[in-house]
Amino acid sequence: MDSLPALAKLIALRAGLVLAAGGVQSLVDRSERGQRSGPRRWMTVAAAAILASAVLSLYPERFIVDVWAHLLTVVASAVILFATTRALLLALVPDTAIDAAPESFATQRLSRRTSRWAIVTLVGAAFGAFAFLGELSEGGGGQSVAQIIAVAGVFLGLAITGVGVAFGFLGAPLGLGGSPRRSLKGFDAVWH
């Protein structure tokens, strides 16, 4: 399989994941007793997966030569990942399950938007700090204070942005605040 081009490997990997996910989903559907999402939702998933694959396979490598362009590529990849994940999540979870879900204690406590986003920012900063400390503990030495601050900024910025992107796409459908019903309609409008 080493002789296959990268695109063929990506397609084979995606096909394998789709087959595995389809098998798991069929088991979940049996346990849900007929609460299936409609074909429109699966068309959204297919469109998101095709678009994500096209972007990833056609993205020019020359864009990641510069450090800032490389960082922007990481953020763009997170958006692609979580947009596709959201489409899949909304297809797998039927509307009736979302409507019937009671408001959890966590949702009640985090009802204000600013509180939720403050916590998201703190969680991202914690991830970034742990990643930075891990990088710093690997040694190397001989770095100036300015270089260390720059590296810390990159780790913190990417982690906060990544967690923010994940929460922005998946927060409401997972019941972490906002209206899941409103977010479902808004997401479908983007893809259709």
N, C-alpha and C positions, 0 to 999 in steps of 0.2 A: 504494500500500500504506500510505500515511500515514494514510488515513482508517480503517483497521482498528483496533479497540481493541487494547490491549496483550495481552490474553489470546489473541486470535486470532493476533497476531504470534508469541507464545510457542509456540502450538500449531503454527503453520506452520514455525517454526524447528526445533522438536523433530522434526516429521515429516521435514523435510529431512535432519536429522542421522541419524535412524533409517534412512532409505533409503541414505544414504552409508555408514553403519556396516554395514548389511546387505550391501551390495555388497562391501565390504572383507572382511567375515567370510566370505562365500561363497568368496572367493579363498583365505583362510586355511584354511578347512575342506578345500578341495581339496588343499592342500599337507599337511595333517595325516593324510590317508588314512583318513578315517572315524572319527577320534577326536572325536566330537561330544559335547557336553553334552546332558543329557536335557531334556525339556520342562519339568520342574519348575524347573530353573535359569532358564529363560526366563520362566516365570511370576513368579519372584522379581524378575527385571529389570523386567518389566512393572509389577508391584506397586510396586516402588521408584520407578519413573519416574512413575507415576500419583500416588503419594503426594507425591513431591517437587513435581510440577507443581501439585497442589492446594494444598499449603502455600504455595508461592511466589505463586500467584495470589490466594489468599485472605488473605494476611498483611496486616493493616491498616497503612497508612502512618503512622497516628498513634502507633504504637509507636516510631518512629524519631525522634521530635521531641527527646527527651531524649538527651544524649550517651551515658550509660551504656546506655540501651536500644538505642541505635544500635550500640554496640560488641557488645552481646549478640546483636543481629541478625546481625552479621558472623560471629560464632562459630557461630550456629545455621545460617547459610547454608553454612559450611564443613562442618558435620556432614551436612547434606542432600547437598551435592555429593559428599563422599567416601563416604557410605553408598551412594548410587546408583552411583558409580564402582566400589565394591567388588562390588556385585551384578553389574554388567556384567563385571568382571574374572573373577569366579568362574564366570560362564556361558561366557565365551569360552575359558577355559583348562580343558581337560578334566581330570578327576581323575587319569587315568592319566599325564598330563604332569606333574602336581604330584608324584605318587608316584615317578615315574621320575627326577625332577630330583635330581642329586647335591647334597650339601651343599656350598655354595661356600666358598671361603677366607674371604670377608667374613663369612659366617654363623658359621664356626668361630671367627673372631677376636672376634666380637660375641655370643658365646653367652650371656653374662650379661645379664639384663634391665636391671640398673642401668646397665651400660655403654652399652647401646643407647639407653636413655632419656636418659642424660647427653649423648650425641652428638646426639640429636634436639634437645635443649634448646639445645645450643651452635649447631647449624645454624640453628635458629629465631632465636636471639639475633643471629647474624651477619646473617641476612636483615633482621631488624628494625633493626639498627644501620645497614646500608647504606641502607635506606629512610629512616631518620631523617636520615642525613647528606645524602641527596638532597633531602629536604624543607628541611633547614637551609641547604643551599647555594643555594636559590632566593631567599634574602634576605628582605626585608621589614623586618628589624631592629626595634628598639624593644620587644622582648619581655623580660619579666623572667626571671630565672633559674628561678623557680617554674614559669612557663609552659613554658619549654624542657624542664624535667625532666618535666613532665606529658605533653608531646608525645612525648618520648623513651619514657616509660613506656607510652604507648598503642601506639607502633610496636613496641616490644619485646614487649609483652604479646600483641598480635594476631599477630605473626609466630611467636612461640613456641607459642601456642595453635594456630595454623593448621598448622604443621609437625607438632605433636603429634597433632592430629586426623587429618591425612593418614597419619602413621605408624601410628596406632592402627588405622585401617581397612585400610590397604594393606600394612603391613609384613610380616605373615606370608604373605599370598598372593604377594607379590613375592620371597619368600625372604630377607628381611632380619631374620630371627629368629622364634622361636616355631615352633609346629607348624602348617603349612598345613592338614594334614588336620583337626586339632582346630578350627582357625578356620573351616573350611568348614562343619563340622557345627554349630558354634555360631551361625554367621550364618544358616544355613537355619532353625534353630529360632526365630530372631527373626521371620522373615518367614512361617513356616508354622505 
